[in-house]
């Protein structure tokens, strides 16, 4: 569904920078704060780098799930409750 493996590159630093750059169709998920808002990245800005305050979720097979749907699903109150309960469980 989601592939977290970086593409093959020549150096570790280029892998890290490549993974942080947003791409059309990414879903950005806030990883700090009391609400983990998800946003569908619908514009192609090749020089935009997501800060450490976001997870970049990248759908490699849109036939499996549309990124727009994934963002909406992650923002549902029931999903937000699940995220908060799992975050709370890992921080205690």
Residue frames as qw, qx, qy, qz and C-alpha x, y, z in Angstrom:
[[0.000, 0.886, 0.463, 0.000, 0.00, 0.00, 0.00],
 [0.019, -0.983, 0.184, -0.014, 2.57, 2.57, 1.11],
 [0.865, 0.203, -0.177, 0.424, 6.22, 2.12, 0.30],
 [0.373, -0.918, 0.090, 0.101, 8.59, 3.60, 2.85],
 [0.788, -0.143, 0.295, 0.522, 11.74, 2.42, 1.07],
 [0.065, 0.796, -0.202, -0.567, 13.84, 5.14, -0.55],
 [0.799, 0.598, -0.055, -0.021, 14.75, 4.91, -4.22],
 [0.850, -0.122, 0.096, 0.503, 18.26, 3.67, -4.95],
 [0.183, 0.968, -0.122, 0.119, 20.74, 6.53, -4.87],
 [0.679, 0.444, -0.424, 0.403, 24.46, 6.89, -4.50],
 [0.237, 0.257, -0.584, 0.732, 24.86, 8.42, -1.02],
 [0.245, -0.486, -0.770, 0.333, 23.04, 8.34, 2.27],
 [0.014, -0.427, -0.207, 0.880, 22.66, 12.15, 2.35],
 [0.259, 0.073, -0.495, -0.826, 21.00, 12.18, -1.08],
 [0.319, -0.344, -0.873, -0.130, 18.53, 9.51, 0.09],
 [0.175, -0.508, -0.591, 0.601, 17.56, 11.57, 3.12],
 [0.101, 0.363, -0.054, -0.925, 17.07, 14.74, 1.12],
 [0.265, -0.056, -0.728, -0.630, 15.13, 12.92, -1.62],
 [0.276, -0.421, -0.860, 0.080, 12.74, 11.40, 0.92],
 [0.109, -0.510, -0.437, 0.733, 12.01, 14.80, 2.49],
 [0.117, 0.150, -0.337, -0.922, 11.01, 16.47, -0.78],
 [0.549, 0.376, 0.560, -0.495, 7.28, 16.54, -1.40],
 [0.063, -0.004, 0.779, 0.624, 5.81, 15.23, -4.62],
 [0.548, -0.044, -0.222, -0.805, 2.45, 15.58, -6.29],
 [0.779, -0.163, -0.524, -0.304, 0.08, 13.14, -4.59],
 [0.362, 0.095, -0.743, 0.555, 1.85, 12.95, -1.22],
 [0.526, -0.730, -0.351, -0.260, -0.14, 13.03, 1.99],
 [0.227, 0.425, -0.518, 0.707, 1.49, 15.07, 4.76],
 [0.661, -0.571, -0.480, -0.086, 0.57, 13.94, 8.27],
 [0.125, -0.767, 0.353, -0.521, 1.41, 16.22, 11.20],
 [0.752, -0.083, -0.618, 0.216, 3.32, 14.27, 13.83],
 [0.255, -0.032, -0.510, 0.821, 3.28, 16.87, 16.61],
 [0.331, -0.162, 0.042, -0.929, 0.50, 18.46, 18.58],
 [0.455, 0.074, 0.717, -0.524, -2.86, 17.27, 19.82],
 [0.750, 0.499, 0.297, -0.317, -4.32, 16.65, 16.35],
 [0.455, -0.251, 0.680, 0.517, -2.55, 14.78, 13.58],
 [0.535, 0.677, 0.122, -0.490, -4.00, 16.57, 10.57],
 [0.600, 0.044, 0.648, 0.467, -3.45, 15.01, 7.14],
 [0.310, 0.747, -0.051, -0.586, -3.19, 17.14, 3.99],
 [0.791, 0.366, 0.418, 0.255, -3.20, 15.98, 0.37],
 [0.230, -0.586, 0.312, 0.712, -0.35, 17.68, -1.47],
 [0.630, 0.590, 0.506, -0.013, -1.94, 18.53, -4.80],
 [0.329, 0.925, -0.166, -0.094, 0.70, 20.79, -6.32],
 [0.907, 0.111, -0.007, 0.407, 4.05, 19.91, -7.75],
 [0.047, -0.957, 0.265, -0.108, 6.69, 22.11, -6.12],
 [0.892, 0.188, -0.336, 0.238, 9.97, 20.26, -6.62],
 [0.350, 0.445, -0.471, 0.676, 11.93, 22.42, -4.17],
 [0.569, -0.565, 0.123, -0.585, 9.57, 22.10, -1.18],
 [0.427, 0.149, -0.840, 0.301, 10.97, 20.06, 1.69],
 [0.650, -0.605, -0.348, -0.300, 8.69, 18.81, 4.45],
 [0.124, -0.653, 0.553, -0.502, 9.92, 19.70, 7.93],
 [0.234, 0.106, -0.931, 0.261, 10.40, 17.14, 10.66],
 [0.391, 0.085, 0.506, -0.764, 6.92, 18.00, 11.96],
 [0.770, 0.308, -0.048, -0.556, 5.36, 15.95, 9.14],
 [0.590, -0.062, 0.784, 0.180, 5.34, 12.37, 7.99],
 [0.409, 0.415, -0.437, -0.686, 5.27, 12.04, 4.21],
 [0.665, 0.141, 0.720, -0.141, 2.92, 9.27, 3.14],
 [0.258, 0.470, -0.543, -0.647, 3.46, 8.32, -0.48],
 [0.810, 0.235, 0.469, -0.261, 1.04, 6.04, -2.33],
 [0.135, -0.417, 0.725, 0.532, 2.90, 4.16, -5.05],
 [0.005, 0.223, 0.895, 0.387, -0.15, 2.37, -6.44],
 [0.321, 0.057, 0.157, -0.932, -3.17, 4.72, -6.68],
 [0.595, -0.102, -0.635, -0.482, -5.25, 1.78, -7.91],
 [0.455, -0.201, -0.798, 0.340, -5.05, 0.48, -4.33],
 [0.214, -0.762, -0.477, 0.384, -6.00, 3.71, -2.56],
 [0.286, 0.780, 0.151, 0.536, -6.30, 7.29, -3.72],
 [0.412, 0.027, -0.403, 0.817, -4.11, 9.71, -1.77],
 [0.278, -0.362, -0.055, -0.888, -7.03, 12.14, -1.54],
 [0.771, -0.395, -0.388, -0.313, -9.11, 9.43, 0.14],
 [0.708, -0.101, -0.499, 0.490, -6.25, 8.53, 2.48],
 [0.127, 0.208, -0.257, 0.935, -6.02, 12.15, 3.66],
 [0.540, -0.373, -0.164, -0.736, -9.78, 12.30, 4.23],
 [0.829, -0.264, -0.491, -0.032, -9.73, 8.98, 6.08],
 [0.561, 0.001, -0.473, 0.679, -6.90, 10.08, 8.35],
 [0.067, -0.232, 0.160, -0.957, -8.84, 13.24, 9.24],
 [0.594, -0.449, -0.526, -0.410, -12.02, 11.37, 10.29],
 [0.443, -0.645, 0.341, -0.520, -12.77, 11.77, 14.02],
 [0.966, -0.210, 0.102, -0.106, -12.70, 7.97, 14.52],
 [0.823, 0.347, -0.179, 0.414, -9.28, 7.69, 12.85],
 [0.074, 0.713, -0.327, 0.616, -7.98, 10.67, 14.83],
 [0.724, -0.537, 0.238, -0.361, -9.10, 8.90, 18.04],
 [0.988, 0.020, -0.003, 0.151, -7.22, 5.75, 16.99],
 [0.555, 0.570, -0.248, 0.553, -4.09, 7.76, 16.21],
 [0.228, -0.711, 0.320, -0.583, -4.25, 9.57, 19.55],
 [0.881, -0.392, 0.168, -0.202, -4.77, 6.33, 21.50],
 [0.925, 0.181, -0.066, 0.328, -1.75, 4.75, 19.78],
 [0.311, 0.668, -0.269, 0.621, 0.39, 7.86, 20.31],
 [0.510, -0.662, 0.258, -0.486, -0.62, 7.96, 23.96],
 [0.977, -0.203, 0.060, -0.015, 0.26, 4.29, 24.37],
 [0.806, 0.323, -0.143, 0.475, 3.75, 4.76, 22.96],
 [0.145, 0.686, -0.251, 0.668, 4.57, 7.88, 24.99],
 [0.640, -0.631, 0.183, -0.399, 3.79, 6.37, 28.41]]
